[in-house]
Amino acid sequence: MSSMWSEYTICGVKIKFPCKAYPSQLAMMNSIVRGLNGSQHCLLESPTGSGKSLALLCSALAWQQSLNGKLHEYFGCLESL
């Protein structure tokens, strides 16, 4: 596995990707993050071998980490009051 990671910022979420993403993967990650931000269901379709699973995992986990960071900042502010 290559040690060259790419980082993409989509809708304010920093997504680390283990390689250079294909345009279809970037489009899928964009749709996933927008759906998660809006608490929406997503129906995404892409051909076999296009990297759907990788795009889904990387974007969903990055969004979750981003949300955890925001919650930590919010509750961290409350602890200092």
C-alpha positions as CSV (number, residue, x, y, z in Angstrom):
1,M,0.0,0.0,0.0
2,S,1.2,3.4,-0.9
3,S,2.2,5.8,1.9
4,M,1.0,8.8,-0.1
5,W,-2.3,10.0,1.3
6,S,-4.4,12.6,-0.3
7,E,-6.6,15.0,1.7
8,Y,-9.7,16.6,0.4
9,T,-11.9,19.1,2.1
10,I,-15.6,18.6,1.2
11,C,-18.3,20.8,2.8
12,G,-15.8,21.7,5.6
13,V,-14.9,18.0,6.3
14,K,-11.3,17.0,5.8
15,I,-11.2,13.6,4.2
16,K,-8.0,11.6,4.1
17,F,-7.9,9.2,1.1
18,P,-5.2,6.6,0.6
19,C,-4.6,7.5,-3.0
20,K,-5.6,10.2,-5.6
21,A,-9.4,10.0,-5.8
22,Y,-11.1,9.5,-9.1
23,P,-13.7,12.2,-10.1
24,S,-16.5,9.7,-9.5
25,Q,-15.2,9.1,-5.9
26,L,-15.0,12.8,-5.2
27,A,-18.6,13.2,-6.5
28,M,-19.7,10.3,-4.3
29,M,-17.9,11.7,-1.2
30,N,-19.5,15.1,-1.8
31,S,-23.0,13.5,-2.0
32,I,-22.3,11.4,1.2
33,V,-21.1,14.4,3.3
34,R,-24.0,16.6,2.1
35,G,-26.4,13.8,2.9
36,L,-24.9,13.3,6.4
37,N,-24.9,17.0,7.1
38,G,-28.6,17.2,6.1
39,S,-29.6,14.0,8.0
40,Q,-30.8,12.6,4.6
41,H,-31.0,9.2,3.0
42,C,-28.8,8.8,0.0
43,L,-29.1,6.5,-2.9
44,L,-25.8,6.4,-4.8
45,E,-24.9,4.4,-7.8
46,S,-21.6,3.9,-9.5
47,P,-20.1,1.1,-11.7
48,T,-18.4,-1.9,-10.3
49,G,-14.7,-1.2,-9.5
50,S,-15.1,2.5,-9.2
51,G,-14.1,2.6,-5.5
52,K,-17.6,3.1,-3.9
53,S,-16.7,1.3,-0.6
54,L,-13.5,3.3,-0.1
55,A,-15.3,6.6,-0.8
56,L,-18.1,5.7,1.5
57,L,-15.9,4.6,4.4
58,C,-13.4,7.5,4.1
59,S,-16.1,10.2,3.9
60,A,-18.4,8.7,6.6
61,L,-15.6,8.3,9.1
62,A,-14.2,11.7,8.3
63,W,-17.6,13.2,8.9
64,Q,-18.0,11.4,12.2
65,Q,-14.6,12.6,13.3
66,S,-15.5,16.1,12.3
67,L,-18.7,15.9,14.3
68,N,-16.9,14.5,17.3
69,G,-14.5,17.4,17.1
70,K,-17.3,20.0,17.0
71,L,-19.0,18.4,20.0
72,H,-15.8,18.3,21.9
73,E,-15.3,22.0,21.2
74,Y,-18.8,22.8,22.3
75,F,-18.7,20.8,25.5
76,G,-15.2,22.0,26.2
77,C,-16.5,25.6,26.2
78,L,-19.2,24.6,28.7
79,E,-16.6,23.0,31.1
80,S,-14.7,26.3,31.3
81,L,-17.8,28.2,32.5
